[in-house]
Amino acid sequence: MKTAKNERQESILRLIRSKEIPTQEELVSELWSQGLTVTQATVSRDIKDLGIIKVTLPSGGSKYSVLDRTGDVAPGRLLTVFSQSVLGTEQAYHLVIIRTLPGMAQAAASALDSIRLQDVIGTIAGDDTVFVATPSPECAAALCQTIKDMNFGSQQE
């Protein structure tokens, strides 16, 4: 039985918020176990539409994470703004320094805050730089990797 898009996407969000799902294959398997007939291609489109990203964990593993932004800004749009404004990242002990295009640090920090990563203690944004506090150097390294994995194309250092 084909699943309605809204029902399928709600199920995806619930699963990602409640479990550590590291791959699309596992997500598809979880959906099938709930009785939802889906293909990996459909789930891949839903991931993009919902603004879901893959984050690196301090342990070295990864999982999907959801942007929990409310209001008039769609999660996918916020990720686009973030990915197009970030020029690079650098780790300084337990801090992550994110370099952005001039005037874009506030938007980048807002997007990062919206992801609600467990190991992000807080962000401070200037004009073209965001400082992100994490609890440990391992968490900072994982966050740097997550940001680099967001596909910044030729902009990433």
C-alpha positions in Angstrom: 0.0 0.0 0.0 1.3 3.4 -1.0 1.8 5.8 1.9 0.7 9.4 1.8 3.6 11.9 1.7 2.6 13.7 5.0 2.2 10.4 6.9 5.5 9.1 5.6 7.3 12.3 6.4 5.8 12.5 9.9 7.0 8.9 10.5 10.5 9.8 9.3 10.7 12.8 11.7 9.4 10.7 14.6 12.0 7.9 13.9 14.9 10.3 13.6 14.0 12.2 16.8 13.6 8.9 18.8 16.4 6.7 17.5 20.0 7.1 16.2 19.5 6.3 12.5 22.9 6.2 10.7 21.9 5.3 7.1 19.1 5.7 4.6 18.9 1.9 4.4 18.2 1.7 8.2 15.6 4.4 7.9 13.8 2.5 5.0 14.0 -0.7 7.1 12.4 1.1 10.1 9.6 2.5 8.0 8.9 -0.9 6.5 8.8 -2.4 10.0 6.1 0.2 10.7 4.1 -1.0 7.7 5.0 1.9 5.4 6.0 0.8 1.9 8.8 3.1 0.8 11.7 3.2 -1.6 15.2 4.5 -0.8 14.8 7.1 -3.5 11.6 8.4 -1.9 13.2 8.6 1.5 16.1 10.4 0.0 13.8 13.1 -1.4 12.0 13.3 1.9 15.3 13.8 3.8 16.1 16.8 1.5 12.6 18.2 1.8 12.5 18.0 5.6 15.9 19.6 6.1 17.4 16.5 7.7 21.1 16.3 7.9 23.7 13.7 8.8 25.8 14.7 11.8 29.0 13.2 13.0 29.0 12.0 16.6 32.0 12.4 19.0 32.4 8.6 18.9 33.1 8.8 15.1 29.8 7.4 14.1 27.0 9.4 12.5 23.2 9.8 12.6 20.5 11.8 11.0 19.3 15.0 12.7 16.3 17.2 12.2 16.2 21.0 12.0 13.5 22.0 14.6 12.8 25.5 13.3 9.4 27.0 13.8 7.9 30.0 12.1 8.0 31.0 8.4 11.4 29.7 7.6 11.4 26.2 6.0 14.2 23.8 7.3 15.5 23.2 3.8 15.8 26.9 3.1 17.6 27.4 6.3 20.1 24.7 5.4 20.6 26.3 2.0 21.4 29.6 3.6 23.8 27.9 6.0 25.6 25.9 3.3 25.9 28.9 0.9 27.2 31.3 3.6 29.8 29.1 5.3 33.4 29.4 3.9 35.1 27.1 6.3 35.6 25.8 9.9 38.4 25.5 12.3 38.7 23.8 15.6 40.3 25.5 18.6 40.3 23.1 21.5 36.6 22.8 22.5 35.5 25.7 20.2 34.5 25.6 16.6 35.1 28.7 14.6 32.9 29.1 11.5 33.9 31.6 8.8 31.1 33.0 6.7 30.5 35.5 4.0 30.3 39.0 5.3 27.0 39.7 7.2 26.0 36.0 7.2 27.3 34.9 10.6 23.9 35.5 12.3 22.0 33.4 9.8 24.6 30.6 10.1 24.4 30.6 13.9 20.6 30.6 13.8 20.6 27.6 11.4 23.1 25.8 13.6 21.1 26.5 16.7 18.0 25.1 14.9 19.7 21.8 14.4 19.8 21.4 18.2 22.8 19.2 18.3 23.4 17.6 21.7 27.0 18.7 22.0 26.5 22.4 21.0 26.5 24.4 24.2 26.0 27.7 22.5 26.9 30.0 19.6 28.1 33.6 19.4 27.9 35.3 16.0 29.7 38.4 14.7 29.6 39.7 11.2 31.5 36.9 9.4 32.5 34.6 12.3 30.6 32.2 14.5 32.1 30.8 17.7 30.5 27.5 18.8 31.2 26.2 22.3 31.2 22.4 22.8 31.9 20.4 25.9 35.2 18.8 24.6 37.7 18.8 21.8 36.2 15.5 20.6 32.8 17.1 20.3 34.4 20.1 18.5 36.1 17.8 16.0 32.8 15.9 15.3 31.0 19.2 14.8 33.7 20.4 12.3 33.3 17.2 10.4 29.5 17.5 10.4 29.8 21.0 8.9 32.3 19.9 6.3 30.0 17.0 5.3 27.2 19.4 4.6 28.6 19.8 1.1 29.8 23.3 0.8 31.3 22.6 -2.6 34.1 24.9 -3.7 33.5 27.2 -0.8 34.8 24.8 1.9 38.4 25.3 2.9 
